[in-house]
Amino acid sequence: MFKRQRLTMDEAQKGLLIFETIPLRYIKPDFVNAVSISKQTNMYAYDAYFLDCAIRQKAPLLTLDRELILAAKSLNVKIIEV
């Protein structure tokens, strides 16, 4: 964020305050499926965990990561774009 000068400190702090208002439910990834997704999309397993959860929950994915967006689209995962 700061290294690439995408956000100011004020914007980051406001974003965190907004984030804290979002109700979250923690979901354990299906690690076997996530590893398969990782291999299929040629990305880190960590990123594939998010894709696995989005697919299984039939939920859209919110991310600014370009590679994750491309992988999600290749798997027909809906993206929330800002």
N, CA and C of each residue as an Amber inpcrd file, in Angstrom:
protein
   246
   0.8310000  -1.1940000   0.0000000   0.0000000   0.0000000   0.0000000
   0.8710000   1.2520000   0.0000000   1.7060000   1.3570000   1.0240000
   2.5000000   2.5760000   1.1660000   3.7290000   2.5370000   0.2720000
   4.3000000   1.3580000   0.1160000   5.5090000   1.2190000  -0.6960000
   5.2630000   1.6860000  -2.1280000   4.0990000   1.3600000  -2.6450000
   3.7600000   1.7670000  -4.0200000   2.9580000   3.0590000  -4.0550000
   2.8130000   3.6790000  -2.9090000   2.1090000   4.9570000  -2.7680000
   0.6900000   4.9070000  -3.3230000  -0.0130000   3.8080000  -3.0000000
  -1.4000000   3.6460000  -3.4450000  -2.3790000   4.2920000  -2.4830000
  -1.9740000   4.4060000  -1.2070000  -2.8500000   4.9730000  -0.1860000
  -2.0730000   5.9120000   0.7180000  -2.7830000   6.8810000   1.2430000
  -2.2190000   7.7130000   2.2960000  -2.5230000   7.0460000   3.6330000
  -1.8730000   7.4890000   4.6850000  -2.1550000   6.9330000   6.0060000
  -3.6090000   7.1740000   6.3840000  -4.1360000   8.3530000   6.0690000
  -5.5330000   8.6720000   6.3820000  -6.4850000   7.7170000   5.6560000
  -6.2190000   7.4530000   4.3800000  -7.0710000   6.5330000   3.6140000
  -7.0000000   5.1210000   4.1770000  -5.8050000   4.6880000   4.5700000
  -5.6410000   3.3480000   5.1370000  -6.4070000   3.2250000   6.4490000
  -6.3180000   4.2340000   7.2890000  -7.0180000   4.1970000   8.5710000
  -8.5310000   4.2150000   8.3750000  -9.0100000   5.0100000   7.4390000
 -10.4520000   5.0290000   7.1490000 -10.8960000   3.6620000   6.6290000
 -10.0880000   3.0630000   5.7700000 -10.4060000   1.7420000   5.2330000
 -10.4910000   0.6930000   6.3280000  -9.5940000   0.7560000   7.2880000
  -9.6170000  -0.2040000   8.3980000 -10.8520000  -0.0130000   9.2700000
 -11.2610000   1.2180000   9.4570000 -12.4880000   1.4720000  10.2270000
 -13.7030000   0.8840000   9.5060000 -13.7440000   1.0180000   8.1950000
 -14.8390000   0.4290000   7.4070000 -14.7680000  -1.0920000   7.4930000
 -13.5610000  -1.6400000   7.3620000 -13.3760000  -3.0900000   7.4100000
 -13.9070000  -3.6700000   8.7140000 -13.6830000  -2.9700000   9.8080000
 -14.1230000  -3.4610000  11.1170000 -15.6400000  -3.5640000  11.2300000
 -16.3770000  -2.9000000  10.3510000 -17.8380000  -2.9530000  10.4050000
 -18.4070000  -4.1180000   9.5980000 -17.5840000  -4.7890000   8.8180000
 -18.0440000  -5.8980000   7.9770000 -18.1810000  -7.1530000   8.8400000
 -19.3750000  -7.7550000   8.8580000 -19.5150000  -8.9960000   9.6300000
 -18.7640000 -10.1260000   8.9230000 -17.9030000 -10.8000000   9.6550000
 -17.0900000 -11.8640000   9.0760000 -17.4570000 -13.2120000   9.6910000
 -17.3440000 -14.2240000   8.8580000 -17.5060000 -15.6070000   9.3260000
 -16.2800000 -16.3530000   8.8220000 -15.5660000 -16.9600000   9.7170000
 -14.3610000 -17.6750000   9.3390000 -14.7160000 -19.0680000   8.8350000
 -14.1380000 -19.4220000   7.6870000 -14.4160000 -20.6970000   7.0400000
 -13.0870000 -21.4000000   6.7770000 -13.0170000 -22.6320000   7.2080000
 -11.8010000 -23.4020000   6.9660000 -11.7750000 -23.8510000   5.5070000
 -10.6860000 -23.5810000   4.8050000 -10.6010000 -24.0400000   3.4150000
 -10.5220000 -25.5640000   3.3390000 -10.9440000 -26.0900000   2.2060000
 -10.7140000 -27.4980000   1.8900000  -9.3030000 -27.5300000   1.2980000
  -8.3140000 -27.8760000   2.1250000  -6.9200000 -27.7550000   1.7100000
  -6.5680000 -28.6440000   0.5240000  -7.1670000 -29.8080000   0.4370000
  -6.9040000 -30.6920000  -0.7070000  -7.3870000 -30.0230000  -1.9930000
  -8.5950000 -29.4580000  -1.9530000  -9.1200000 -28.7580000  -3.1240000
  -8.3090000 -27.5010000  -3.4200000  -7.9020000 -26.7960000  -2.3810000
  -7.1180000 -25.5670000  -2.5750000  -5.7810000 -25.8590000  -3.2550000
  -5.1490000 -26.9680000  -2.8780000  -3.8890000 -27.3420000  -3.5230000
  -4.1310000 -27.6530000  -5.0000000  -5.2440000 -28.2870000  -5.2920000
  -5.6080000 -28.5660000  -6.6830000  -5.8220000 -27.2620000  -7.4570000
  -6.5320000 -26.3220000  -6.8420000  -6.7450000 -25.0110000  -7.4640000
  -5.4070000 -24.3070000  -7.6630000  -4.5260000 -24.4170000  -6.6860000
  -3.2050000 -23.8010000  -6.7720000  -2.4340000 -24.3260000  -7.9820000
  -2.4690000 -25.6210000  -8.1640000  -1.7930000 -26.2370000  -9.3170000
  -2.4480000 -25.8100000 -10.6250000  -3.7780000 -25.8160000 -10.6550000
  -4.5260000 -25.4740000 -11.8680000  -4.2960000 -24.0330000 -12.2940000
  -4.1930000 -23.1290000 -11.3370000  -4.0660000 -21.6990000 -11.6520000
  -2.6310000 -21.2040000 -11.5760000  -1.7030000 -22.0910000 -11.1820000
  -0.2900000 -21.7410000 -11.0660000  -0.0810000 -20.5660000 -10.0970000
  -0.7160000 -20.6740000  -8.9320000  -0.5620000 -19.6240000  -7.9280000
  -0.2790000 -20.2480000  -6.5730000   0.1010000 -19.4180000  -5.6260000
   0.3790000 -19.8970000  -4.2760000  -0.8700000 -20.5070000  -3.6540000
  -0.6770000 -21.5290000  -2.8380000  -1.7960000 -22.1730000  -2.1520000
  -2.5470000 -21.1640000  -1.2860000  -1.8120000 -20.2400000  -0.6730000
  -2.4550000 -19.2260000   0.1730000  -3.5510000 -18.4900000  -0.5980000
  -3.2710000 -18.0890000  -1.8320000  -4.2750000 -17.4060000  -2.6470000
  -5.3970000 -18.3660000  -3.0460000  -5.0420000 -19.6010000  -3.2890000
  -6.0470000 -20.6010000  -3.6790000  -7.0280000 -20.8790000  -2.5450000
  -6.6230000 -20.6640000  -1.2900000  -7.5460000 -20.8450000  -0.1620000
  -8.7550000 -19.9210000  -0.3170000  -8.4940000 -18.6930000  -0.7160000
  -9.5900000 -17.7310000  -0.9060000 -10.5100000 -18.1770000  -2.0350000
  -9.9210000 -18.6710000  -3.0980000 -10.7280000 -19.1460000  -4.2310000
 -11.5700000 -20.3530000  -3.8280000 -10.9710000 -21.2680000  -3.0920000
 -11.7080000 -22.4420000  -2.6320000 -12.9220000 -22.0250000  -1.7990000
 -12.7110000 -21.1210000  -0.8610000 -13.8270000 -20.6800000   0.0000000
 -14.8980000 -19.9640000  -0.8130000 -14.4900000 -19.1270000  -1.7500000
 -15.4640000 -18.4170000  -2.5880000 -16.2870000 -19.4050000  -3.4180000
 -15.6290000 -20.4000000  -3.9660000 -16.3280000 -21.3900000  -4.7910000
 -17.3200000 -22.1870000  -3.9380000 -16.8500000 -22.6920000  -2.8020000
 -17.7080000 -23.5370000  -1.9690000 -18.8690000 -22.7610000  -1.3500000
 -18.6500000 -21.4800000  -1.0610000 -19.7110000 -20.6700000  -0.4440000
 -20.5680000 -19.9570000  -1.4820000 -20.1850000 -20.1170000  -2.7660000
 -20.8740000 -19.4070000  -3.8570000 -20.9220000 -17.9140000  -3.5540000
 -19.7660000 -17.4070000  -3.1430000 -19.6450000 -16.0150000  -2.7260000
 -18.6970000 -15.2740000  -3.6670000 -18.9400000 -13.9910000  -3.8830000
 -18.0190000 -13.2090000  -4.6920000 -16.7210000 -12.9530000  -3.9280000
 -15.6910000 -12.6320000  -4.6590000 -14.3790000 -12.3830000  -4.0860000
 -14.0620000 -10.8990000  -4.2050000 -13.6100000 -10.3090000  -3.1230000
 -13.1880000  -8.9110000  -3.1160000 -11.6770000  -8.8830000  -2.9760000
 -10.9960000  -8.4210000  -4.0080000  -9.5360000  -8.3670000  -3.9830000
  -9.0500000  -7.2930000  -4.9540000  -7.8680000  -6.7850000  -4.6730000
  -7.2060000  -5.8660000  -5.5880000  -6.0420000  -6.5530000  -6.2920000
  -5.7900000  -7.8080000  -5.9560000  -4.6790000  -8.5730000  -6.5120000
  -5.0150000  -8.9870000  -7.9440000  -4.2730000  -8.4560000  -8.9060000
  -4.5650000  -8.7090000 -10.3230000  -4.4910000 -10.1920000 -10.6830000
  -3.4760000 -10.8750000 -10.1730000  -3.3240000 -12.3030000 -10.4760000
  -4.4760000 -13.1170000  -9.8910000  -4.9090000 -12.7500000  -8.6940000
  -6.0200000 -13.4500000  -8.0590000  -7.3180000 -13.1950000  -8.8270000
  -7.4890000 -11.9850000  -9.3220000  -8.6690000 -11.6550000 -10.1330000
  -8.6950000 -12.5100000 -11.3950000  -7.5630000 -12.6210000 -12.0700000
  -7.4980000 -13.4220000 -13.2980000  -7.7840000 -14.8980000 -13.0100000
  -7.2180000 -15.4120000 -11.9230000  -7.4580000 -16.8100000 -11.5660000
  -8.9280000 -17.0260000 -11.2190000  -9.5100000 -16.0920000 -10.4730000
 -10.9240000 -16.2090000 -10.0920000 -11.8040000 -16.2170000 -11.3380000
 -11.5250000 -15.3220000 -12.2590000 -12.3200000 -15.2750000 -13.4870000
 -12.1850000 -16.5710000 -14.2800000 -10.9950000 -17.1640000 -14.2800000
 -10.7990000 -18.4160000 -15.0190000 -11.5890000 -19.5650000 -14.3920000
 -11.9300000 -19.4130000 -13.1030000 -12.7130000 -20.4310000 -12.4000000
 -14.1800000 -20.0320000 -12.2510000 -14.5630000 -18.9660000 -12.9410000
 -15.9430000 -18.4530000 -12.9000000 -16.3900000 -18.0070000 -11.5080000
 -15.4370000 -17.4810000 -10.7470000 -15.7570000 -16.9000000  -9.4460000
 -16.0700000 -15.4250000  -9.6780000 -17.2150000 -14.9860000  -9.1750000
 -17.6120000 -13.5930000  -9.3410000 -16.6630000 -12.6990000  -8.5390000
 -16.3180000 -11.5750000  -9.1220000 -15.4050000 -10.6150000  -8.4880000
 -16.1970000  -9.3510000  -8.1470000 -15.9550000  -8.8180000  -6.9650000
 -16.4830000  -7.5030000  -6.6140000 -15.3770000  -6.5220000  -6.9530000
 -15.6200000  -5.6850000  -7.9380000 -14.6040000  -4.7320000  -8.3670000
 -14.9240000  -3.3540000  -7.8520000 -13.8810000  -2.6540000  -7.4410000
 -14.0460000  -1.2830000  -6.9240000 -13.3970000  -0.2970000  -7.8530000
